[in-house]
């Protein structure tokens, strides 16, 4: 199974340009020693004494590092005169890649169906047993097939309700519900509030919030009845509050709640000492893809980083690097969903919603620097 592999910022980036470095100094060599299946598809390595090239996870006898060379793709290895290993078959799709393709097909089937297909039907189409398919689907998407179907329908409902002039009745049918009773039964779980309230910009929704100061500037924490719905960092406390008001224009926003101070203190503590982590109740509403990305981010240990490409590969969508970056940019819960631990492939720090300097500071603190 392809899983998110966490590594230091430069862990899988090729050595910097300049003088040649020994193979042992290249982080890809460590992936070979570990037979890390998570790196399959990212590079291959050739062995000059055998004339073959292999996946990082190849179970063949370990080659000597002085005989090894790295290639970005199977095609480049073959252009260099090497033939594919007969054991790991690096010129063919890996098991993880085949499974990811089957799961992607199942996702498209779920999205196209008026009623969510049964687990048995999805598994039969993929050629798996229901139990095995359920396990594979969740490992790749981070969601069960049923949860994926619910998340997709939630997105459709939100889109329909947000259309100008839309009514709840037209939204429920356009979103694929065949009966209003089924829609209203599911609505609160899909939206976090009643459909009419959602369409009215959070009307009748109570959100508590507070703004505190930390070493990175102002921090705003907001919480609905379901959990934390926003953690925002910035230089201007008033701007943070205005942004919250814009996001929930019709909600009842309550500040200066003494009972809320303890939760705010926990968030500030997480900013000041992110290595400690926090078990925060999160109100995370996003698309199914965003949820997959955010779940992967929360699996990254403090003090370590991954690239956007590694996150994409780890959730079974290796070509969705740009979409991963957009999901990170859409993350409204700073620190608790640690998008600051995602860096460019070359290890450079960039693209942080709350400012690159804050991202650099958070990473340095997590590493104890």
C-alpha positions in Angstrom: 0.0 0.0 0.0 1.2 3.5 -0.8 1.4 5.5 2.4 2.5 8.9 3.3 6.2 8.7 4.2 7.5 11.4 6.5 11.0 12.6 6.2 13.2 15.6 6.9 12.8 18.5 4.6 15.5 17.4 2.2 14.9 13.7 2.7 14.0 12.7 -0.8 15.4 15.6 -2.7 18.4 14.9 -4.9 21.7 16.3 -3.6 22.4 19.9 -4.3 24.3 20.8 -7.4 28.1 20.9 -7.2 30.6 18.2 -6.4 29.5 14.6 -6.8 28.4 13.0 -3.6 28.6 9.3 -2.7 25.4 7.2 -3.1 25.3 6.7 0.7 24.9 10.5 1.1 21.8 10.5 -1.1 18.6 10.2 0.9 17.2 7.9 -1.8 19.7 5.3 -0.7 18.0 5.2 2.7 14.7 4.5 0.9 16.4 1.6 -0.9 17.8 0.2 2.3 14.4 0.4 4.0 12.7 -1.1 0.9 10.3 1.8 1.2 7.2 1.0 -1.0 6.1 4.6 -0.4 8.9 5.8 -2.8 7.9 3.5 -5.6 7.1 5.5 -8.7 9.2 8.5 -7.6 12.5 7.1 -8.8 14.2 3.8 -9.8 17.8 2.7 -9.3 20.1 0.7 -11.5 22.8 -1.7 -10.7 25.7 -1.7 -13.1 27.0 -5.2 -12.2 23.6 -6.8 -13.2 22.4 -4.4 -15.8 18.9 -4.1 -14.3 17.0 -1.3 -12.7 14.6 -1.7 -9.7 11.9 -0.1 -7.6 13.1 1.2 -4.2 11.0 -1.6 -2.6 12.6 -4.4 -4.6 13.1 -7.5 -2.4 16.2 -8.6 -4.4 19.6 -8.9 -2.7 21.0 -5.6 -1.7 23.3 -4.0 -4.2 26.6 -2.4 -3.2 26.3 1.4 -3.2 29.2 1.9 -5.5 27.3 0.0 -8.2 24.1 2.0 -7.8 22.8 4.9 -9.8 19.5 6.8 -9.5 17.0 7.6 -12.3 13.9 9.7 -12.2 11.9 7.3 -14.2 11.9 3.8 -15.8 12.2 5.4 -19.2 15.4 7.2 -18.3 16.9 4.0 -16.8 16.2 2.2 -20.0 17.7 5.0 -22.1 20.8 4.5 -20.0 20.9 0.8 -21.1 19.4 -1.0 -18.2 16.6 -3.5 -18.3 13.7 -3.9 -15.8 14.1 -6.3 -12.9 11.9 -9.4 -13.3 11.1 -9.5 -9.5 9.8 -6.0 -8.9 8.8 -5.2 -12.5 9.5 -1.4 -12.3 8.3 -0.8 -15.8 4.7 -1.9 -14.8 2.2 -0.4 -12.4 2.9 -1.3 -8.8 0.2 -2.9 -6.6 -0.3 0.5 -4.9 -0.8 2.2 -8.3 -3.2 -0.4 -9.5 -5.2 -0.1 -6.3 -5.2 3.7 -6.5 -6.6 3.5 -10.0 -9.4 1.1 -9.0 -10.3 3.3 -6.0 -10.3 6.4 -8.3 -12.7 4.5 -10.6 -14.9 3.7 -7.5 -14.9 7.3 -6.5 -16.1 8.4 -10.0 -18.9 5.7 -9.8 -20.0 7.1 -6.4 -20.0 10.6 -7.7 -22.0 9.7 -10.8 -24.7 7.6 -9.0 -28.0 9.1 -7.8 -27.9 6.6 -4.9 -24.6 5.6 -3.4 -23.6 2.1 -4.7 -23.4 -0.6 -2.2 -20.0 -1.8 -0.8 -20.6 -5.2 -2.5 -21.2 -3.6 -5.9 -18.1 -1.4 -5.6 -16.0 -4.3 -4.5 -17.2 -6.6 -7.3 -16.4 -3.9 -9.9 -12.9 -3.6 -8.5 -12.4 -7.4 -8.3 -12.0 -7.4 -4.5 -13.9 -8.9 -1.6 -16.0 -6.3 0.2 -13.8 -6.5 3.3 -10.5 -6.0 1.3 -12.0 -3.3 -0.8 -13.2 -1.4 2.2 -9.7 -1.6 3.7 -8.0 -0.5 0.5 -10.4 2.3 -0.2 -10.0 3.8 3.3 -6.2 3.4 3.2 -6.0 5.4 0.0 -8.6 8.0 0.5 -8.6 8.3 4.2 -12.4 7.8 4.1 -14.7 4.7 3.9 -16.8 4.4 0.7 -19.9 5.5 2.7 -18.1 8.5 4.2 -16.8 9.4 0.7 -20.3 9.3 -0.7 -21.6 11.4 2.2 -18.8 14.0 1.7 -19.5 14.2 -2.0 -23.2 14.7 -1.5 -22.4 17.3 1.2 -20.4 19.2 -1.4 -23.2 19.0 -3.9 -25.7 20.3 -1.4 -23.4 23.2 -0.4 -22.9 24.1 -4.0 -26.6 24.0 -4.8 -27.6 26.0 -1.7 -24.9 28.7 -2.5 -26.3 29.3 -6.1 -28.1 32.7 -6.4 -31.8 32.2 -6.2 -31.6 28.6 -5.1 -34.3 27.2 -2.8 -33.9 24.3 -0.5 -36.4 22.3 -2.6 -34.4 22.8 -5.9 -31.1 22.2 -4.0 -32.2 18.9 -2.6 -33.2 17.5 -6.0 -30.2 18.9 -7.9 -28.0 17.3 -5.2 -29.4 13.9 -6.0 -31.9 13.4 -3.2 -35.1 11.7 -4.5 -37.2 12.7 -1.5 -37.3 15.7 0.8 -37.6 13.5 3.9 -34.3 11.8 3.1 -32.7 15.2 2.5 -33.8 16.7 5.8 -32.8 13.5 7.7 -29.2 13.9 6.4 -29.0 17.7 6.2 -27.6 18.6 9.6 -24.9 16.0 9.3 -24.0 17.2 5.9 -24.0 20.9 6.6 -23.5 21.2 10.3 -26.7 23.2 10.5 -30.2 23.3 9.0 -30.4 23.8 5.2 -32.2 27.2 5.6 -29.6 28.4 8.1 -26.7 27.4 5.8 -28.3 29.1 2.8 -28.7 32.2 5.1 -25.0 32.4 5.9 -25.0 30.6 9.2 -28.2 32.1 10.6 -29.1 30.8 14.0 -25.7 29.3 14.5 -23.8 30.1 17.7 -20.0 30.6 17.3 -17.8 31.6 20.2 -14.5 33.3 19.5 -11.6 35.0 21.2 -8.5 36.8 20.0 -5.2 36.4 22.0 -1.6 37.3 21.5 1.2 34.9 21.0 4.8 35.2 19.8 3.6 35.0 16.2 1.2 37.8 16.5 -2.6 37.7 17.0 -4.4 34.4 17.0 -8.2 34.0 16.7 -9.9 30.9 17.8 -13.6 30.2 16.9 -15.7 27.3 18.0 -19.2 26.1 16.9 -21.2 23.5 18.7 -19.3 20.9 16.8 -15.8 22.0 17.7 -13.1 24.4 16.5 -14.1 25.9 13.2 -11.3 28.4 12.8 -7.8 29.2 14.0 -6.3 32.2 12.3 -3.0 34.0 12.6 -2.2 37.6 11.6 -0.9 41.0 12.6 -4.2 42.8 12.9 -6.7 41.4 15.5 -9.5 43.4 14.0 -8.8 42.0 10.5 -9.1 38.5 11.9 -12.4 39.2 13.4 -13.7 40.8 10.2 -12.6 37.7 8.3 -14.6 35.5 10.7 -17.6 37.8 10.2 -17.3 37.5 6.5 -17.1 33.7 6.6 -20.2 33.5 8.9 -22.2 36.6 8.2 -25.4 35.6 9.8 -24.1 33.5 12.7 -24.4 34.7 16.3 -20.8 35.5 17.2 -20.0 35.7 20.9 -16.7 37.1 22.3 -15.5 37.7 25.8 -16.6 34.3 27.1 -14.5 33.4 30.2 -15.3 29.7 29.8 -13.7 29.9 26.4 -10.3 31.1 27.7 -9.1 27.6 28.6 -9.5 26.4 25.0 -7.8 29.5 23.6 -4.9 28.9 26.0 -4.5 25.4 24.7 -4.3 26.8 21.1 -1.8 29.4 22.1 0.2 26.7 23.9 0.1 24.7 20.6 1.5 27.8 18.8 4.3 28.3 21.3 5.2 24.6 21.7 3.9 22.7 18.7 5.9 19.6 19.4 3.6 18.9 22.3 0.6 18.4 20.0 -3.0 18.8 21.1 -6.1 16.7 21.2 -8.5 19.5 19.9 -12.1 18.9 18.9 -12.1 20.0 15.3 -15.0 21.1 13.2 -13.5 20.3 9.8 -15.8 20.8 6.9 -14.2 20.4 3.5 -14.4 18.5 0.3 -13.6 14.8 0.4 -10.2 15.5 -1.2 -9.5 18.3 1.3 -10.3 15.9 4.1 -7.9 13.4 2.7 -5.1 16.0 2.5 -5.8 17.4 6.0 -5.8 13.9 7.5 -2.5 13.2 5.9 -1.1 16.5 7.3 -2.1 15.6 10.8 -0.1 12.4 10.5 3.2 14.3 10.0 5.1 14.2 13.2 6.2 17.6 14.7 9.7 18.6 13.5 9.5 16.8 10.2 8.3 17.9 6.8 7.1 16.4 3.5 6.8 17.9 0.0 3.5 18.6 -1.7 4.3 15.8 -4.1 4.8 13.4 -1.2 1.5 14.3 0.2 -0.2 13.7 -3.2 1.5 10.3 -3.6 0.7 9.4 0.0 -3.1 9.9 -0.5 -3.0 7.9 -3.8 -3.2 10.9 -6.1 0.4 11.5 -7.3 -0.6 13.8 -10.1 -2.7 16.1 -7.8 0.2 18.2 -6.5 -1.5 21.5 -7.3 -4.7 20.3 -5.7 -2.8 19.4 -2.6 -1.3 22.9 -2.5 -4.8 24.4 -2.8 -6.1 22.2 0.0 -3.3 23.4 2.2 -4.1 27.0 1.3 -7.8 26.3 2.1 -7.0 25.1 5.6 -8.6 27.5 8.1 -7.3 25.7 11.2 -3.7 26.7 11.6 -1.3 24.6 13.6 -3.8 21.9 14.5 -3.9 20.9 10.9 -0.1 21.4 10.3 0.1 22.6 6.7 3.3 24.4 7.8 5.0 21.0 7.6 4.6 20.8 3.8 7.5 22.3 1.8 8.6 22.4 -1.8 10.4 19.4 -3.3 13.7 21.1 -3.0 13.0 21.8 0.7 12.3 25.5 0.3 9.8 27.0 2.6 6.9 28.8 0.7 3.2 29.1 0.4 1.8 29.5 3.9 -1.6 31.1 4.4 -0.4 32.8 7.6 2.9 34.1 6.2 6.2 32.4 5.3 8.0 33.8 8.3 5.6 32.2 10.7 5.9 28.9 8.9 9.7 29.1 9.2 9.4 29.9 12.9 7.0 27.1 13.6 9.3 24.6 11.9 12.4 25.8 13.8 10.5 25.5 17.1 9.4 22.0 16.3 13.0 21.0 15.6 14.2 22.6 18.8 16.3 25.2 17.0 
